Amino acid sequence: MKKLKNVLLIDDSESDNFYHARKIKKMGISDNIHICYSGHEALEYLKSELDGKHPQPTLIFLDINMPGMNGWEFLEEYEKLTVSQQGEVVLTMLSNSIDERDKSRAKEFKSVHGFYNKPLNEDYLKTIIDTYLKKYLT
């Protein structure tokens, strides 16, 4: 099975990022996992260039509650990025929130393809891959 070229975790929790990165690697989904601890840091990463190319992660996991720029504010700015900065991305919310209003709000963003509760588990990952990412892994 092929692996995703790049996965981006956006979460201010070091322990959550460690656990989620380990789960993604253990399942063989990607070896290239970039971690950003804030929405601002993630936007800068997405806008960055290496040899004239933006990072273009294939999969992004985004937390809602972060200091500085929360997940909602990140999404508003993310949707303003150029297609080359966004890339072919499946962006999913990954949160501790149990508020149904958050799940409803996530559906208002065209770039969001799911809302999952922490911690990330194998069932979530299999669902995301089977629904959105099969073409990248075969």
N, C-alpha and C positions, 0 to 999 in steps of 0.2 A: 504494500500500500504506500502510495506517495504521501508526503507530509505537506501541510500548509506552509507557505514560505515565511509567514510572519504572523504572530498573534500579539495583540496589544492588550495589556491589563491596565485599567485606569481605576485605581483605588488607593486611598490614603492609608489603608491598613497593611502594614508590612507582613503580618502573619497570614492574612487572607491571600495576599499576592504570592507568598511562598507556597502555600497549600495549593492554590489554583495552578500555578506554574508547574508544580510537581505532578499534579493530576493530568495536565495536558501532555506533559512529556511522557509520563508513565503509559498513557493510552496511545502513544505514538502519533499524536496529531501534529505536533511541530516541535522542532528543537530550537527554533528561533522565537523566543518570547521576550518582548520588550515590556518593561514595567514603568508606568508613570504614576506618580503619587498625587497628582492634581490635574484638573482640567486644563489649566494653563500650560503645564508641562506637556500634556498630551497634544495640545494644539501646536505647540512649538515643534514637537517631534514630527507630527504629520506634515508640517510645512517645510521641514528640513529637507535638504537634498544631499545626496552622495553620488558623485559622478553624473550630476544632472537629473537624478531620479529621486522621487519622493519615496518614503518607506512603503506605503500602500499595504498595510496589514490586510490580511484576508478575513480575519476575525478579531473583533474588539469586544471585550467585556467591560462594561461601564458601571461603576457604583453611583448611587444617587447622592448620598450624604457625605460630602467632602468639604473641608474648609476652603475658603477663598472662592473657588468656582465649583459649584455643585454640578451634578450630572445633567440637570436640566439646562443650566447655563452653558455647559459644554456642548450639548446637543444643538442649541440655538446657533452657536458659533460654528460647529462642525458642518451644519447644513449650508453654511455660507462658503465653505471651502470649494475650491475647484475640483472637478472630477479626478484630475491627476493627483491631487492631494488626498482625496478620500480613497481612491482606488476601488477595486472590486471588493467591497467590504460587507460583511454581515456583522451588524452592531447589535449586541444584546445587552440588556440591563441585567445586572447581577447585584441584588440588594438584600439587606436585612428587612426592608420595609414590608409590612403586611397590610399596608393601607391600600384598599382597592382603588382609591383615587390615583395612586401612583401608577398602578397597572393601566388604568384608563388613560392617564396622561401620556404614558409611553406610546400608546397607539396613535396619538396625535402627530408623532414624528415619523415622517416617511422613511427615515433611515433606520428606525428601530425594528428589529425582527425577533422580538421575544423579550419576555420579562421573567427572570428566574430568581428564586430565593437562594441566598447563600446557605451553605457552601456549595460550590460547583460540584456536581457529581457525575458519574459515568452516564446515567440516564439522560441528564440534560445535554451532555456533550454528544451522545449518540443521536438524540432528537435533532439538535442543531445541524449536525453533519448530514444526517439522512434527509432533512428538510431543505437545507440551503447549500451545503458544501460538497456534496457527493462528486460533482464534476471536477473539483479541484484535487480529489484524492484518488481518482481512478485512472 
